[in-house]
Amino acid sequence: MKRISLVLIPLLMLTASGCDVQSQAQLGNIIKQIPTAKPTTTEIGLGLKQALEIGTSRGTDQLSVKDGFFGNLALKILFPPEAQKVEQTLWSVGLGALADNVILSLNRAAEDAAKEAKPIFLSAIKQMTIADATNILFGDKDAATNYFKRVTSAQLMEKFKPVIAGSLSKVGATRYWGEAASQYNKLPLVKPVTTDLSAYVTQKAIDGIFAQVALEELKIRQDIGSRSTVLLQKVFGYADRNR
């Protein structure tokens, strides 16, 4: 109810300040259009699925373009934790450009793989039951994201692995990483690094996908303006009033 009130406050203030009859009539029409009726279980299922289709499509599309990962400071893939010393050492011996090439290529591989996520999410949404939808609607702010983690993680891992491996080779990451690790391992008194780069980037890409989907889920739950259809307004408005 609070969310609806926030929408109405500026409109009511406008009326109180002495609007003409026509403006007041327009205000009345706007108020009438705000969905307040309880949605049916079918509408809840359809509305939640519609929201998730919009959110997951938007999220995966944003990450699958050039700089989707590389240009996103929150999701940008860096050297593996156990290889941070490799990057630092490369910079210290004048091989910073090689370190930069490794990072860029890791993110390009993740952006390639992100294209494979959308159909997996859409398939999971189609298989969602009414009970699943209702639990997600009235669940925690990341209930949908957790649902996706549960039902799609294995598929994403299986689908991403070959894409990441091929992409790492295509964009030069395998070569750059091989050069970086080789240069580092040649240095005296260092512990050799043997990171499985493909597995590392695969997991980071999947983590990034879920992080972006969580942001889209939160947007639809909290931002009334993101509810772009009457059905979304009705379903999520009802959820707002009954939390």
N, C-alpha and C positions, 0 to 999 in steps of 0.2 A: 504494500500500500504506500510505503514511503516513496518508492520510485515514481509511482503515478502522481503523488503529491508534488514531487519535485518538478514534474512536467507542467503541472497546472498552476503552480505558484506565480510564474511570470504572467500567465494568461489572466489569472484572477486579479493581479495587481493592475493589469492593463484595463480591465473592466472597471475596477474601483476608481480609477483615475478619470473616469468620465468618457468612456468610449461612446460612439454613436450606436444607434439601434442595429445598424447593419453589422458592426463589429461584434456586438453582443450575440447576434444570431450566429455569426461565424464561430464564435467561441462555443456556443451550445452544440453546434454540429461537430466540432472537434471532440468535445467531451463524449458525445454519443458514440463516436467512432472508437473510443478506447475499449478494447475487449475486456469484459469483466466476468462473463459467464464461465462456469466451470467446464473445461474441455472434457470430451469423452476420452475413454482409454485409447481409442483408435487415434484421436487427434493428438494425444500425448505421444504416442508412438511415432506418428508421422512427423510431428513437430520436432521431436528430439532428433530423429533421423535427418530431417531437413537441416537442422542446425549443425549437426556433425558433418554432413556432406559439405556444407559451406565452409565450415571451419577447417576440416582436414584438407580440402582442396586448396584453400587459400594458403594454409601453412606449408604444404608440400610444394606448391607452385613458387612460393617465395624462396625456398631453399634450393630448388632445382635449377635456378638461373645462375648466370655468371655472378660471382661474388655473393651468392646466397649464404654460403658459409664463411668465405674469406672476408667478406665485408661486414659480417655480423660479429661484433666484439664479444658478445655473450656466447656465441657458438663456434667461433673460429678455432680450428684444430691446430694445436701447437705440437712441438716435439713430445713424444711420450715422456711421462714423468721420470722414468729410469734413464732417459737419454738427454735430460736437460743439460748435463755436463758436456754432452757432445756439441750442442749448439753454442754454449758459452766458450768452449775450447776453439771451435771453428772461428768464431769472431775474434778470439784473442790471437790467432795465428794468421789473420788476414783472409780467412775463407768465409766471411759473412755472407757473400752472395750465394754461396752453395747452401748455407743454412736457410736463407730466404727462399731459394728454389724448392727446397724440401717442403717447407711450410705451405707455399703456394700450391704445390702439386698435391699435397694431402687434401687440401680443401677442394680442389678441382675434382678429385676423385669422389669426395662426399657429395658434391653437387650433382655429379653424374648419377650416383646411386639414388639420390632423392627422387628422381623421376619414377623409380619403381615402386615407391611407397603408396602413391595415390590409389591405384587399383586394389591394393591389399586392404587399405582402410575402407574403401567403398564396399568391398565384399563383406568385411566384418560388420558394417552398418546394415547391410541387407539381411544378414543372418540374425540381427539383434531381435530379441523377443520383446513383447510388451512389458514383461516384468523387468527385463534389463533396462528398457527405456525409462520406466517409472523410477527405478532405483537410482539411475543416473541423474534424472531430473531433480530429485529431492535429496540427492547425495551431496558429498563434499564438492568444493569448487573444482576439484580435479578428478571427479568420479569418472568422467568419460575417458580422460587420458589413462587412468588406471585400468579401465576396461580394455582399452586398446593395447596396453602393455601386456595384459593377460592373454588376449586372444590373437595378437598379431606378432609378438616378439620373435617367435620361432620362425614364422614365415618371412619376416623381414630379414632375419639373420641368413636364412637359406637363400633368399633372393639377392641380398646385398653382396654376399661373399664373392661370387664370380664377377659381379659388376665392378666391385671395388678392386679386385685383383687385376681385371682387364684395364680398368681406368688408371690404376697406379702405373701400369706399364705404358699406357697410351700417353699420359701426361708427363711421363718422365720421372715419376716419384721413385720408382724402384731403382732407377739408375742413380738419381740424386742421393737417395738414402744409402745405396751401396757405396757411393763415393764418400759420403760423409762418415759413415761408420768405418770405412776402410782407413780414411785419413786419421780418424780419432784413435782407432785400435792400434795404429802404428806408433802412437806416442808412447814414450817410456812411462812406466809406473801407472798406467791406467787399466781399469778393469774392462775387458772387452764387452761391447754392447751387442746383444743378439736379439733384438726386438722383432716380434712377428708383426711387421708393419701392416699387413693386410687385415689381420684380426683387430689390431688397434684402431685403424681407421673405420672399419666396419662398425665396431661398437660405438665409436664417437659419432658416426653419422646417424645411427639409430637413436642415440641419446639426444642428438640435436633435433631430430624429427619430433620426438615426443615432447621436448621442451617447447618447440614452436606450436605444436597442437595444443599444449596446455595454455599457452597465451591466447590462442584463438578461442578456446573453450571459456576462459575467464572473461574475454571480451563480450561474448554473447550473453553470459550470465549477468554481467554487471553493467554493460553499456546498452541502454535502451535503444540507442540509435543503430546498433548492430543488428537489431531484430528487424530484418528487412521485409518480412511478409506478415500478413494478418495472422496467420497460423502461429508464427514464432511469437508474436506479441501476445496472443491469447495464452499459449502454453506456458511461456516463461513469466508472463504477468501473473498467472495463476500460481506458479511456483513461488514467486516473490511474496505473494500474499499468504502463503501457507507454510512458510519455513518456520 
